[in-house]
Amino acid sequence: MDAADEQRFREFVDARSPALMRLGYLLTGGDQHAAEDLVQTALARLAAKWRRVTAPEAYAKQIMYRQQVSWWRASVRRGEVLQAGPPEREARDAHHQSELRLVLRSALARLTARQRAVVVLRYYEDLPEQEVAQVLGCSVGTVRSTAHRSLARLRETAPELALELARDLEVTT
């Protein structure tokens, strides 16, 4: 990588790292350290192919999706069962949106890695089912059923999110 390419890469990292960190945070279920590892892996692989990549952000996101699925598959093969640390006490924040973010984070953390990946790709990234299936290396039917089960689990574990959405819909109509 020459000096000009290195400068463009540094500018890309400065500009897009916060968005990539948010995505990593969602994909890892709120695990800050795993999200940092995911972003670092994606940026390292992107740097290696910087000259040939035409859409660097899309390429970095694709790396992150595939790496997260790879980590998930590896943990399934090893039979690991990841446990969160001691449960955090819910902080009472004066800002309602902050409370909702915490509820969403907790609910996402209760999903499996695959369910979380499907929810993030389908609803946060707004990808069609076909693209989600392609990214995750599974069938469209698997994406649909996983999304259905994931949303049902979110409704079950965080009913306040559904209530908030209903209130938002009432306000906008």
FITOR-731561 format. One line per 2 residues: their letters; for each residue x negated, y negated, z negated of N, C-alpha, C. Coordinates in steps of 0.05 Angstrom, whole numbers. Each point is the difference from the previous one (the first is absolute). Layout:
BEGIN
A) X Y Z X Y Z X Y Z  ...
***
This chain:
BEGIN
MD) -17 23 0 17 -23 0 -18 -25 0  4 -17 19 -16 -25 1 11 -21 -19
AA) -13 -22 -2 7 -21 -19 29 -11 5  7 -3 25 26 -11 6 22 20 -7
DE) -4 26 6 19 20 -8 2 2 -31  -23 -1 -13 1 1 -29 16 -23 -12
QR) -4 -24 12 15 -23 -10 30 3 4  8 11 24 29 5 5 11 21 -19
FR) -16 20 -5 9 21 -19 3 -12 -28  -18 -16 -9 2 -13 -27 25 -18 -1
EF) 5 -14 21 24 -17 1 25 17 -2  0 22 15 23 19 -1 4 10 -29
VD) -22 8 -12 2 11 -28 11 -21 -19  -11 -25 2 9 -21 -17 30 -6 4
AR) 9 0 25 27 -7 6 20 22 -6  -7 25 5 20 22 -2 -3 18 -24
SP) -21 -3 -16 -3 18 -23 23 -1 -20  12 -24 -6 22 0 -19 24 17 11
AL) 6 -2 25 23 15 11 -7 30 0  -25 7 7 -8 28 -1 1 11 -28
MR) -7 -16 -20 1 8 -28 28 5 -8  19 -17 8 28 4 -7 10 26 12
LG) -7 6 25 8 25 13 -13 24 -15  -25 -2 -6 -14 21 -15 13 5 -27
YL) 8 -21 -13 12 2 -26 27 15 2  15 -6 21 25 14 4 -4 29 7
LT) -19 5 17 -6 27 9 -9 18 -23  -15 -11 -18 -11 16 -22 19 0 -25
GG) 23 -12 2 18 1 -22 -7 -18 -23  -14 -22 7 -7 -19 -21 -27 4 -13
DQ) -16 19 10 -26 5 -11 -20 -19 12  -8 -20 -16 -17 -22 10 -27 12 11
HA) -12 18 -15 -26 10 8 2 17 25  20 16 2 4 16 25 6 -18 23
AE) 15 -22 -4 5 -19 21 -26 -13 10  -17 -8 -19 -25 -11 7 -17 19 16
DL) 0 26 -8 -15 20 15 11 3 28  26 0 2 13 3 26 -7 -23 19
VQ) 1 -24 -10 -7 -24 16 -30 1 7  -17 7 -19 -28 1 6 -7 21 21
TA) 13 23 -1 -4 21 20 8 -10 27  24 -13 1 10 -10 26 -19 -21 11
LA) -9 -19 -16 -18 -21 10 -27 11 9  -10 20 -15 -25 12 8 2 14 28
RL) 22 14 3 4 14 26 5 -21 22  15 -21 -6 5 -21 20 -26 -13 8
AA) -18 -6 -19 -26 -13 6 -16 17 19  1 26 -3 -16 18 17 10 -1 29
KW) 25 -7 5 11 -1 27 10 -27 8  -10 -21 -14 10 -27 4 0 -9 29
RR) -21 5 15 -2 -10 28 22 13 18  7 25 -6 19 14 17 29 -3 -7
VT) 5 -11 -23 28 -3 -10 12 -26 10  24 3 12 13 -24 11 20 -11 -20
AP) 12 16 -17 19 -9 -20 -10 9 -28  -18 -16 -12 -13 9 -25 19 5 -23
EA) 20 -16 -4 18 5 -22 16 25 3  10 5 24 15 25 5 -18 24 -3
YA) -25 -2 8 -19 21 -3 -6 6 -29  -4 -21 -16 -5 3 -28 24 13 -15
KQ) 24 -9 7 24 12 -12 3 29 7  -6 7 25 1 28 9 -19 17 -16
IM) -24 -11 -4 -20 15 -16 10 4 -29  12 -21 -11 11 2 -27 22 21 -3
YR) 18 0 19 22 20 0 -12 28 1  -17 4 19 -11 27 4 -18 8 -24
QQ) -15 -18 -11 -17 7 -22 17 7 -25  21 -15 -4 18 6 -23 13 28 3
VS) 9 6 25 11 27 5 -21 21 -4  -25 -6 9 -22 19 -3 -5 6 -30
WW) -1 -22 -16 -5 4 -28 23 16 -13  25 -6 9 23 14 -11 -2 30 7
RA) -7 6 25 -2 28 8 -22 14 -15  -22 -13 -4 -22 12 -14 8 6 -29
SV) 14 -18 -13 8 5 -27 21 23 -2  17 3 21 19 22 0 -15 26 3
RR) -20 1 18 -15 25 3 -15 8 -25  -10 -20 -15 -14 6 -24 19 6 -23
GE) 25 -5 4 20 5 -21 -1 -21 -23  -11 -23 6 -2 -20 -21 28 -12 -6
VL) 4 -7 -24 24 -14 -8 -10 -26 -13  3 -22 14 -9 -25 -11 20 -11 -20
QA) -10 -9 -22 17 -12 -20 -9 -28 -5  19 -17 -3 -6 -28 -7 -11 -1 -28
GP) -12 -21 -7 -10 -4 -27 24 -3 -19  -6 -8 -24 23 -4 -18 20 -19 12
PE) 25 4 -5 20 -17 12 -3 -29 -10  2 -18 19 -3 -28 -7 27 -10 -11
RE) -2 -18 -19 24 -12 -10 9 -22 20  25 -1 4 11 -20 18 -3 -27 -12
AR) -13 -17 14 -3 -28 -10 25 -16 7  8 -16 -18 23 -17 5 -10 -26 12
DA) 6 -3 25 -10 -24 14 24 -19 4  -6 -25 -2 21 -20 4 10 -1 28
HH) -15 10 18 7 -1 29 13 26 8  24 -2 10 15 24 7 -14 16 23
QS) -12 -14 19 -13 14 22 -24 17 -10  -14 -10 -20 -22 15 -11 9 26 -13
EL) 23 -1 -13 11 24 -13 8 20 22  12 -10 21 7 18 22 -24 13 13
RL) -22 -15 3 -24 12 11 -11 22 -18  2 -4 -26 -10 21 -18 18 25 2
VL) 26 -4 2 18 22 2 -5 15 26  -4 -15 22 -6 13 25 -27 15 -1
RS) -20 -12 -12 -26 14 -3 3 26 -15  15 -1 -21 4 24 -16 15 22 15
AL) 20 -9 14 16 19 16 -16 12 23  -16 -16 13 -18 10 21 -20 20 -11
AR) -10 -5 -24 -20 17 -12 12 28 -6  26 1 -3 13 26 -6 4 17 25
LT) -3 -12 23 2 15 25 -25 16 5  2 20 17 -24 15 8 -15 -18 20
AR) -25 7 6 -16 -15 18 14 -1 28  10 22 9 13 1 26 25 -17 0
QR) 17 2 -21 24 -17 -2 -8 -29 1  -20 -8 -16 -9 -27 -1 -9 -10 28
AV) -16 17 14 -10 -7 26 24 -5 19  20 18 0 23 -3 17 15 -26 -6
VV) 5 -5 -26 14 -25 -7 -15 -24 8  -26 -1 -5 -16 -23 7 0 -4 31
LR) -6 21 15 -1 -3 29 27 -7 12  21 13 -10 27 -4 12 12 -26 -8
YY) -2 -8 -26 15 -23 -9 -17 -25 -5  -25 4 -9 -18 -23 -4 -12 -9 26
ED) -11 20 15 -13 -6 26 21 -1 22  25 9 -5 22 -1 19 -6 16 26
LP) -14 23 -3 -6 16 23 24 19 6  5 5 25 21 20 7 -8 28 -9
EQ) 20 17 -3 -5 27 -10 -21 15 17  2 -4 27 -19 13 18 -29 -7 -6
EV) -5 -26 -5 -27 -9 -6 -9 10 -27  18 0 -19 -7 10 -27 -8 30 3
AQ) 15 15 15 -7 28 4 -27 3 13  -6 -17 19 -25 2 14 -23 -7 -19
VL) 3 -21 -15 -21 -8 -19 -5 22 -21  21 12 -10 -3 20 -22 -5 28 11
GC) 3 4 26 -5 26 12 21 20 -7  25 -8 1 22 18 -7 23 -5 20
SV) 22 14 -3 22 -3 18 18 -24 -8  17 -9 18 18 -21 -6 21 9 -21
GT) 7 25 2 19 12 -19 -12 -1 -29  -25 6 -2 -14 -1 -26 1 -29 -11
VR) -5 -19 18 0 -28 -8 28 -8 -10  21 9 15 27 -7 -8 8 12 -27
ST) -6 26 -3 7 13 -25 -16 -11 -24  -26 -5 5 -16 -12 -21 9 -27 -8
AH) 8 -17 20 10 -26 -6 26 2 -16  18 18 8 25 4 -14 -5 7 -29
RS) -17 20 -4 -6 9 -28 -14 -22 -16  -17 -15 13 -15 -22 -13 19 -22 -9
LA) 18 -8 17 19 -21 -7 19 10 -22  8 25 1 17 11 -21 -15 -1 -27
RL) -25 7 1 -17 0 -24 -3 -28 -11  -4 -20 18 -3 -27 -8 26 -10 -13
RE) 23 7 12 26 -8 -12 4 12 -27  -10 25 -3 3 14 -26 -18 -12 -21
TA) -25 -5 7 -19 -10 -20 1 -30 -5  11 -15 19 1 -29 -4 27 -11 11
PE) 21 6 -14 26 -9 9 3 -31 1  -17 -13 -16 2 -29 -1 -9 -13 27
LA) -16 15 16 -7 -10 26 24 -1 18  16 21 -1 24 1 16 20 -22 -8
LE) 2 -4 -26 18 -22 -10 -10 -27 10  -26 -4 -1 -12 -26 9 5 -4 30
LA) -3 21 16 5 -1 28 29 -7 6  18 12 -15 29 -5 3 6 -30 -7
RD) -13 -10 -21 4 -28 -7 -11 -19 21  -23 7 12 -11 -16 21 18 -1 24
LE) 12 23 7 18 2 23 25 -17 -5  10 0 -25 24 -16 -6 -6 -30 2
VT) -24 -8 -7 -8 -28 1 -3 -9 29  -10 17 17 -5 -8 28 25 1 17
T) 20 14 -8 25 3 16 21 -20 -9
***
